Amino acid sequence: MSQERKPLVTNIFTADPSAHVFDGKIYIYPSHDIPHEGEDNDDGDEYRMEDYHILSMDSVDAPCVDNGEALHMKDIPWVSKQMWAPDVALKDGKYYLYFPARDKDGIFRIGVAVSDSPVGPFAPESDYIQGSYSIDPAVLKDDDGSYHIYYGGLWGGQLEMWQSGSFNPDEHRPEGDEKAIGPMYAVLNDDMKSFKTEPKHLEILDENGEPLKASDEARRYFEGPWMHKYNGKYYLSYSTGTTHYLVYAIGDRPEGPFTYAGRLMEPVLGWTTHHSIVEYNGKWYMFYHDCELSGGINHRRCVKFTEITYNEDGTIRTVFPYEK
């Protein structure tokens, strides 16, 4: 029986799913929402995740398995709290888990942990990736064998606090007709634990080739980047945050520029939207989360998936998450 658009697991709360296919099996790398009675705020302090559980499915029709704890913050020297949305990459038989967390100064950084198994356990590096900051890492392995990392989130994700080149919590947030901030991008070194190129902001353009503006909250970048390739094109998809859409932009190179192309999905129950896109047996699927399992509590989410379809021109048909 298909698990489509149903909570994949119910024993724990999960969110921010990064899905991959390894050896014909689907693996999902989510964050783990820990229930508490605290209040929500715009900086995401309600998201108190402290470990990772990796999920797996033998097929899209098979039950989803929670493979148990794969990494905990207590085992990572530099982490103080909030291990948020992760991703994974496979190279030469090793699995590299990329994850954001606050360092001892409360600044979000991106760390790496390594395993011989897609479900862990993962052994963390003793320090975060030098030069990294903010949240939501996602890694693309390109056809030439190079690895590209995308990351960054506004507000609680601290992305706009680095515009001067160093961390400034009082940094001006772009607004109105000012250029919107794009996600960060870098090429990874062969060791998969450091940046080969200097991280830079990606450009997302409108239909006239102009950068999206900060006031364009229905289209501008907020958080949760994902990159996949389809018919030789690079698809940068992301969350708009405040307007709760998943949208996408298309480019010819992994570093862009990217042109806004449309909405992936209309809003789900709950404030945040975070997703991944993966091909499996010739079909394409989007993994995402909502708050159905908890009845709408923002920090108690559940991972789901749904099939997506492409139009002949390469655009993606918008998903309406609660339509049958």
C-alpha angles and dihedrals in degrees: 000000000000117000091203115146092358126111104272094211131014102183091082136015113256135184145164097044120201107193127199138169116229121174092346095307129107118237122188122200108198136164117251117237111211113206118239138150098243125121129259124246140175093262094060097243088147090070101086100165115162107170144026131241116189118217127206139189128191088214139342088271096048127092117269116244127209104217094197132244112342101173135005129197092235088071095054114083099205099045124100101172149317110061097193135179114348138189135194138216130194121219129164093342095310125111116216117201114203116198140166123227139153116266123220089281093054093253118136114241134169120246135189131220127182135214140169089222130060089229097046149181089223124209110216126221113246093243139027124261106286111246093020126128142155125033150280106058117196125180129207122197104208126212092260092057096257120134123223126192126207125187148146142107133199129234108008088017089065096220096136091049090075100058092111092053095258133062114282116165090195095055115139114262112225111249142171113002093352115119113271118241114251128209121275123258136191140156114244123233121244089262088062088221103088143039118266092190132037108266114251139179117260120231120235113192134196126232090280094053093255122132114260113259126236091243092057092091094163091063112016123102120266110156147311104069120194129180128201135157127234124176091345095307126115115234116202108192126181149153122271090208106200094045093041098227130138107220139169143213129199130222142169097232135041090246094047145176093226128201119215109250109173150284122316096190141001118236121296130210106286135038103271131062123194129160152160134212125218138169118232125176093341096311130098125231135188119211116202142147141239137172099251094117092058097036093250106322104148097218095046104069137158132216120238137165139210136183117257128203133207127222120227091260092057097257119130124238112244115251118225099202100209100038116105 
